[in-house]
């Protein structure tokens, strides 16, 4: 089977259902998965992808831990993974980013997720799918991750763009979920939901519109881009969007503002 695109349409997935070469993973809420899911889709708890070390949350677990969890979910080195959720793609995108961080490049995000699939009358099922464990070989890829020290060392670099995927209120500091409000100095803001098209069942907005929006913020393909939010859940969606647009150098910041905003040794901006 040939490689699948990073963003996969429901109509493209349907004829692939039942193939031994495709693993559909559902990162929806567990009760949603029990009620309805794509036929053959296996449930993967989002909690398996993250680790909390208070006050920071949404951190990347150790590679060996993730390799065990992803292997248990049925992901092998050549498995073509199609991920979706019931919120438009944030949790599913975190899985795609996690796979990239571990050197696995055969992941696709179902465009629009469960909302697009169900609203467009694609088949649904309630039958549980048993996962056959596989052997996942993690090969850590540091080129898609960033930590506070990496960002701090490059704050004055004009070749770096910091893209904050939180709400405008979180970005300005009007709302806070960490010890300190605000943002990383120099960051620009694109609420992750602004990358979704609500008139098209939460699909990602067309490439030309997203490219224009990003360019208006100074986020262009010639720059390295670091995306973040509160925990790198919402910003994972922008990571996938940027990669789909052809941005070659994109990093996610696991822990994000729950890490940066709770450290008193790091600079912040508000307003």
C-alpha positions in Angstrom: 0.0 0.0 0.0 1.3 3.4 -0.9 1.8 6.1 1.8 -1.2 7.9 3.1 -1.4 11.7 3.2 -0.9 13.5 6.5 -4.5 14.7 6.3 -6.9 12.0 5.3 -10.5 12.6 4.2 -13.3 10.4 5.4 -14.1 9.3 1.8 -10.5 8.3 1.4 -10.5 6.2 4.6 -13.8 4.3 4.0 -12.5 2.0 1.3 -9.4 1.2 3.4 -11.4 -0.1 6.4 -10.7 -3.7 7.1 -7.2 -3.6 5.7 -4.5 -5.3 7.8 -2.2 -2.5 6.8 -4.4 0.3 8.4 -4.8 0.8 12.1 -7.6 3.3 13.0 -7.2 4.7 16.5 -10.0 6.6 18.3 -8.9 9.1 20.9 -12.4 10.3 21.6 -13.9 10.1 25.1 -14.3 6.5 26.1 -18.1 6.8 26.5 -18.3 8.3 23.0 -16.3 5.4 21.6 -18.6 2.9 23.3 -21.6 4.5 21.8 -20.3 4.9 18.2 -17.0 4.7 16.4 -15.6 4.0 13.0 -15.9 0.2 12.3 -12.7 -1.5 13.4 -11.4 1.5 15.3 -9.5 0.8 18.5 -9.8 3.0 21.5 -6.7 4.8 22.7 -6.9 6.7 26.0 -5.3 10.2 25.5 -3.7 9.8 29.0 -1.4 7.2 27.5 0.3 9.9 25.5 1.1 12.3 28.3 2.7 12.5 31.6 2.1 15.0 34.5 4.8 16.2 36.8 3.0 18.9 38.8 2.8 21.8 38.2 3.6 20.8 34.6 1.2 18.6 32.6 1.1 17.3 29.1 4.7 16.2 29.2 6.2 13.6 26.9 6.6 10.3 28.7 9.9 8.4 28.4 10.5 6.8 25.0 10.5 3.3 26.4 7.2 3.9 28.2 5.6 5.3 25.0 7.0 2.4 23.0 5.2 -0.1 25.3 1.9 1.8 25.2 1.9 2.4 21.5 2.9 -1.2 20.9 0.1 -2.4 23.1 -2.3 -0.3 21.0 -1.2 -2.3 17.9 1.4 0.1 16.3 4.4 -1.5 14.8 7.2 0.1 12.8 5.4 -0.1 9.5 1.8 0.4 10.7 -0.2 3.1 8.9 -2.1 4.8 11.7 -5.2 6.9 11.1 -6.1 8.9 14.2 -9.3 10.7 15.0 -11.3 12.1 18.0 -14.6 13.7 18.8 -13.3 17.3 19.2 -12.0 18.1 15.8 -8.5 16.7 16.0 -6.5 18.0 19.0 -6.0 14.7 20.8 -5.5 12.8 17.5 -2.9 15.4 16.4 -1.1 14.9 19.7 -0.8 11.2 18.7 0.6 12.2 15.3 3.1 14.5 16.9 4.1 11.8 19.4 4.7 9.3 16.6 6.9 11.9 14.8 8.8 12.5 18.1 9.5 8.7 18.2 10.6 8.5 14.6 7.4 6.9 13.2 6.2 8.8 10.1 3.2 6.7 9.0 0.5 8.6 10.8 -2.6 10.4 9.3 -5.1 12.7 10.9 -8.7 12.1 9.8 -9.9 15.5 8.6 -12.8 16.6 10.8 -12.6 13.5 13.0 -15.8 11.8 14.2 -17.9 14.9 13.5 -17.1 14.8 9.8 -17.4 11.0 9.6 -20.8 10.8 11.3 -22.4 13.9 9.8 -21.5 12.6 6.3 -23.2 9.3 6.9 -20.1 7.1 6.9 -20.6 3.8 8.6 -20.6 3.6 12.4 -20.3 0.7 14.8 -20.6 -0.1 18.5 -18.7 -3.4 18.3 -15.4 -3.3 20.4 -12.2 -4.0 18.4 -9.6 -5.9 20.2 -6.0 -4.7 19.8 -3.3 -7.1 18.8 -0.1 -5.9 20.4 2.8 -5.1 18.2 6.5 -4.3 18.8 7.0 -0.5 18.6 10.6 0.6 18.1 11.1 4.1 19.3 13.9 6.2 17.7 13.7 9.5 19.4 13.6 12.5 16.9 14.6 15.6 18.8 13.9 17.8 15.7 10.2 17.9 16.5 10.4 18.7 20.2 11.4 21.9 22.1 11.8 22.6 25.8 12.0 25.8 27.8 15.8 26.0 27.5 15.8 25.5 23.8 13.2 28.3 23.4 15.0 30.6 25.9 18.3 30.3 23.9 16.6 31.5 20.7 14.2 34.2 21.9 16.1 36.9 20.0 16.5 34.8 16.8 14.5 36.3 13.9 14.5 32.9 12.3 12.3 31.5 15.0 8.5 32.0 15.2 6.6 31.1 18.4 3.0 30.2 17.7 0.6 30.2 20.7 -2.5 28.1 20.1 -4.4 29.2 23.2 -7.4 31.6 23.4 -6.8 35.3 23.1 -7.6 35.7 26.8 -4.9 33.2 27.8 -2.4 34.8 25.4 -2.9 38.3 26.8 -3.0 37.1 30.4 -6.6 38.0 31.0 -7.1 34.3 31.9 -4.5 32.1 33.5 -4.1 28.5 34.3 -0.6 28.6 35.6 1.1 30.6 38.4 1.9 33.4 36.0 -0.3 34.8 33.2 0.7 35.8 29.7 2.8 34.3 27.0 6.4 33.6 25.9 8.0 36.8 24.7 7.6 37.4 21.0 4.9 34.7 20.5 2.0 35.4 18.1 -1.4 34.0 18.7 -3.7 31.7 16.6 -6.4 30.1 18.6 -6.3 26.5 17.4 -10.1 26.5 16.7 -9.4 29.3 14.1 -7.7 26.7 12.0 -11.0 24.7 11.8 -13.8 25.3 9.4 -17.1 25.0 11.3 -19.0 25.0 8.1 -17.3 21.9 6.9 -17.7 19.6 9.9 -14.5 20.9 11.7 -12.2 20.1 8.8 -9.0 22.0 8.7 -9.4 25.2 6.8 -8.1 25.2 3.2 -4.4 25.5 2.7 -4.5 29.0 1.0 -6.5 30.5 3.9 -4.3 29.0 6.6 -1.2 30.1 4.8 -2.5 33.7 4.4 -3.5 33.8 8.1 -0.1 32.5 9.2 1.8 34.9 6.9 -0.1 37.8 8.5 1.3 36.7 11.8 4.8 36.5 10.5 4.8 32.6 10.5 6.3 31.6 7.2 7.9 28.4 5.8 11.4 29.9 5.9 11.3 30.0 9.7 11.5 27.4 12.3 8.2 27.3 14.2 7.6 26.2 17.8 4.0 25.7 18.7 2.7 25.7 22.2 -0.5 26.0 24.3 -1.2 25.1 27.9 0.0 21.5 27.6 0.7 20.9 23.9 -2.7 19.4 23.2 -4.3 22.3 21.2 -0.9 23.2 19.7 -0.5 19.7 18.4 -3.3 20.5 15.9 -1.3 23.5 14.6 1.8 21.3 14.4 0.0 18.9 12.0 -1.5 21.9 10.1 1.9 23.4 9.6 3.4 20.1 8.5 0.5 19.6 6.0 1.2 23.1 4.6 4.8 22.1 3.9 6.6 23.8 6.8 9.7 21.7 7.2 11.0 22.9 10.6 8.2 22.6 13.2 8.6 21.7 16.9 6.1 21.1 19.7 6.7 22.2 23.3 5.4 19.4 25.6 4.2 20.9 28.8 3.9 24.3 27.1 2.6 27.1 29.4 2.0 24.7 32.3 5.8 24.4 32.3 6.8 28.0 31.2 4.1 29.8 33.2 5.0 28.0 36.4 8.7 28.7 36.3 9.8 32.0 37.9 13.1 32.0 36.1 11.6 32.5 32.6 10.5 35.8 31.0 6.8 36.5 30.2 4.7 39.1 28.3 1.2 40.2 29.0 -1.3 42.5 27.3 
